[in-house]
Amino acid sequence: MPSVALELMGFFLGLLGMLGTLVATVLPYWQISAHIGSNIVTAVANMRGLWMECVSQSTGAFQCETYNSMLALSADLQASRALMVISLVLSILAIVIASLGMQCTLCLQGNAEVKSRVAGTSGGLFLFAGFLALIPVSWTTHEVVQTFYQPNVPSSLKFELGECLYIGLASALVSMLGGGMLCVSCCEEREGVQGRRLGGGYPYPVGGGISGTGVRTTTQTYHNHTHNPASRGHTLVRTTSGSTESSARGAQAVKKPTAAGYDVTGYV
């Protein structure tokens, strides 16, 4: 089914987006020191992240130091931490719910409509998680670019875009794409269930006949013009139900002569 393929693709894209968001949250490569102007010494590189600040030397030494106080951090850094953590929690919750609602799993097999709704809920969580991860990445990117082009800022305080910003941007887009696929597959599955429930076909076709039964009945009357007054008319009743047909011949209408004399109708 197309919906099964969409569900699997959306699930794996959401899982990939969650892993990328985790990498971008943990690693310190959000801002990297720019070697411009008077700051042309490339032997030392400073890197900043959400949780720590690191220094890398050309000799291979790498030293990191976590931020001592969370309350001493700036408001944008605190908000970025919170948004990335919430995005990770929502992604993990979406993965658990998607594993219950996808058609390839054995959970909730009794009701297909409930199963599709669960899959759609996981898709919505992936969409919201990707949107939350996109906010701090875009915010930090705008801040770095705006600070880089300010002439009154010293060169030692200017930074460039780090690898985590690119990873976070790609992960957010992938998560939103996976959530959209899960939502689309949920809509297709629900439409298929409603079509099987409301549509015709086996055992009865959709059409006229007796209301609420799906049986089509056709009644036709044929007149037999014979000299026998006892068989003036025949009634043929045909009832069609699916591919079966049954015909029943009605009782013969017996018509008595109007007079006791000769019947001259046959000689006219």
C-alpha positions in Angstrom: 0.0 0.0 0.0 1.2 3.6 -0.6 0.3 4.6 2.9 2.6 1.9 4.4 5.5 3.2 2.4 4.8 6.8 3.4 4.6 5.7 7.0 7.9 3.9 6.9 9.6 6.8 5.1 8.2 9.3 7.5 9.2 7.2 10.5 12.8 6.8 9.3 13.1 10.5 8.4 11.8 11.5 11.9 14.3 9.1 13.5 17.1 10.6 11.4 16.0 14.1 12.3 16.0 13.2 16.0 19.5 11.9 15.9 20.7 15.0 14.1 19.1 17.2 16.6 20.7 15.3 19.4 24.2 15.7 17.8 23.6 19.4 17.3 22.5 19.9 20.9 25.4 18.1 22.5 28.4 19.2 20.4 29.9 22.7 21.0 30.3 23.6 17.3 27.7 26.3 17.2 30.1 29.3 16.9 33.7 29.1 15.8 36.1 32.0 16.2 36.8 33.9 13.0 40.4 34.5 12.0 40.1 37.9 10.4 41.8 41.3 11.0 44.1 41.3 13.9 43.0 37.9 15.0 45.0 36.0 12.4 46.5 33.5 14.8 45.2 30.1 13.7 47.0 28.1 16.3 44.1 28.5 18.7 40.4 28.1 17.8 37.6 29.0 20.2 34.3 27.2 19.9 31.0 27.8 21.7 28.0 25.6 22.2 24.9 25.4 24.3 26.5 23.6 27.2 30.3 24.3 27.0 33.0 26.4 25.5 36.1 24.7 24.0 39.6 25.6 22.9 41.4 23.7 20.2 45.2 24.1 19.7 47.3 23.3 16.7 49.3 20.8 18.8 46.2 18.6 19.1 45.2 19.7 22.6 41.5 20.0 23.0 40.0 21.5 26.2 36.4 22.2 27.1 34.8 23.9 30.0 31.1 23.8 30.8 29.2 26.9 31.8 29.4 27.3 35.6 26.0 28.8 36.2 22.8 28.5 34.1 21.3 31.7 35.6 24.4 33.6 34.5 23.9 32.8 30.9 22.2 35.1 28.4 18.4 34.8 27.8 18.8 33.6 24.2 21.2 30.8 25.2 18.8 29.6 28.0 15.9 29.6 25.5 18.0 27.7 22.9 18.7 25.0 25.5 15.1 24.7 26.5 13.8 24.5 22.9 16.4 21.9 21.8 15.6 19.7 24.8 11.9 19.9 24.3 12.4 19.1 20.6 14.3 16.0 21.6 11.6 14.9 24.1 8.9 15.3 21.5 10.8 13.4 18.9 11.3 10.5 21.2 7.6 10.5 22.1 6.7 10.7 18.5 8.9 7.6 17.7 7.2 5.6 20.5 3.7 6.6 19.3 4.6 6.0 15.6 5.8 2.4 16.5 2.3 1.8 17.9 0.3 3.4 15.1 2.0 2.2 11.9 0.4 -0.5 9.8 3.6 -2.6 9.8 3.4 -3.1 13.6 1.1 -5.6 15.5 -0.2 -3.1 18.1 -3.8 -1.8 18.0 -4.8 -4.3 15.3 -8.5 -4.3 16.3 -9.4 -0.9 15.1 -7.8 0.5 11.9 -9.2 4.0 12.4 -7.7 4.4 15.9 -4.4 3.1 14.5 -4.4 5.7 11.8 -5.1 8.4 14.3 -2.2 7.3 16.4 0.1 7.5 13.4 -1.2 11.0 12.6 -0.5 12.1 16.1 3.1 11.0 15.8 3.4 12.9 12.6 2.1 16.1 14.3 4.7 15.6 17.1 7.5 15.3 14.6 6.3 18.5 12.9 6.2 20.4 16.1 9.6 19.0 17.2 11.2 20.1 14.0 9.7 23.6 14.3 11.1 23.9 17.8 14.6 22.9 16.8 14.4 25.3 13.9 13.9 28.3 16.1 17.2 28.3 18.1 19.2 27.4 15.0 17.8 30.3 13.0 18.1 32.6 16.0 21.8 31.8 16.6 22.6 32.0 12.8 21.0 35.5 12.7 23.0 36.6 15.7 26.3 35.4 14.4 25.8 37.0 11.0 24.7 40.3 12.5 27.6 40.4 14.9 30.1 39.5 12.2 29.3 42.6 10.1 29.2 45.1 12.9 32.3 47.4 12.6 32.4 48.4 16.3 32.8 44.7 17.5 36.5 43.6 17.9 37.8 40.9 15.6 38.5 38.6 18.6 34.8 38.6 19.5 33.5 37.8 16.0 32.5 34.2 15.2 31.5 32.2 12.2 28.8 29.6 11.6 29.7 26.3 13.1 28.9 22.8 11.9 26.2 22.3 14.4 24.1 25.0 12.9 24.0 23.3 9.6 23.3 19.9 11.2 20.5 21.4 13.3 18.9 23.1 10.3 19.0 19.9 8.2 17.7 17.9 11.1 14.8 20.2 11.7 13.8 20.1 8.1 14.1 16.3 7.9 11.9 16.0 11.1 9.2 18.2 9.6 9.3 16.3 6.3 8.9 13.0 8.1 6.0 14.3 10.2 4.3 15.6 7.1 4.6 12.1 5.5 3.1 10.5 8.5 0.2 12.9 8.5 -0.4 12.3 4.8 -0.3 8.5 5.2 -2.8 8.8 8.1 -5.2 10.8 5.9 -4.9 8.3 3.0 -5.5 5.3 5.4 -8.6 6.9 6.9 -10.1 7.6 3.5 -9.5 4.0 2.5 -11.2 2.8 5.6 -14.2 5.0 5.1 -14.4 3.9 1.4 -14.5 0.3 2.4 -17.2 1.0 5.0 -19.5 3.2 3.0 -18.9 1.9 -0.5 -20.7 -0.9 -2.4 -19.5 -4.1 -3.8 -19.6 -7.4 -2.0 -22.0 -8.6 -0.8 -24.5 -6.0 -2.2 -24.1 -3.4 -4.8 -25.0 0.2 -4.4 -28.2 1.1 -6.2 -32.0 1.2 -6.1 -34.3 -1.4 -4.7 -35.5 -1.9 -1.2 -34.2 0.9 1.1 -31.5 -0.1 3.4 -31.0 -3.6 2.0 -29.1 -2.9 -1.3 -31.5 -5.3 -3.2 -32.7 -4.2 -6.6 -36.1 -5.5 -7.6 -37.6 -5.3 -11.1 -41.2 -6.2 -11.8 -42.5 -6.7 -15.3 -45.9 -7.9 -16.6 -46.4 -9.7 -19.9 -49.8 -10.3 -21.5 -50.5 -13.5 -23.4 -53.0 -12.9 -26.1 -54.4 -16.4 -26.5 -57.9 -17.9 -27.0 -57.8 -19.5 -23.6 -59.7 -17.2 -21.2 -58.2 -18.9 -18.2 -54.8 -17.5 -19.0 -55.2 -13.9 -19.8 -52.1 -12.5 -18.1 -48.9 -13.6 -16.5 -46.9 -11.7 -14.0 -43.1 -12.2 -13.9 -41.2 -11.0 -10.8 -37.4 -10.8 -11.1 -35.3 -10.0 -8.1 -31.6 -9.3 -8.6 -29.2 -9.4 -5.6 -25.5 -9.2 -6.5 -24.8 -11.8 -9.2 -27.8 -14.1 -8.3 -31.2 -14.0 -10.1 -34.4 -15.6 -9.1 -37.7 -15.4 -11.0 -41.1 -16.3 -9.6 -44.2 -16.7 -11.7 -47.3 -15.2 -10.2 -50.7 -16.8 -9.9 -52.8 -16.9 -13.0 -55.7 -14.4 -13.0 -58.8 -16.4 -13.9 -61.5 -14.4 -15.6 -65.0 -15.7 -15.8 -67.1 -15.1 -19.0 -69.7 -12.4 -18.7 -72.5 -14.5 -20.2 -73.4 -18.1 -20.2 -73.7 -18.2 -23.9 -71.1 -18.6 -26.6 -67.8 -16.8 -26.4 -67.5 -15.1 -29.7 -64.3 -13.1 -28.7 -62.2 -15.7 -30.4 -63.8 -15.4 -33.7 -63.3 -11.6 -34.0 
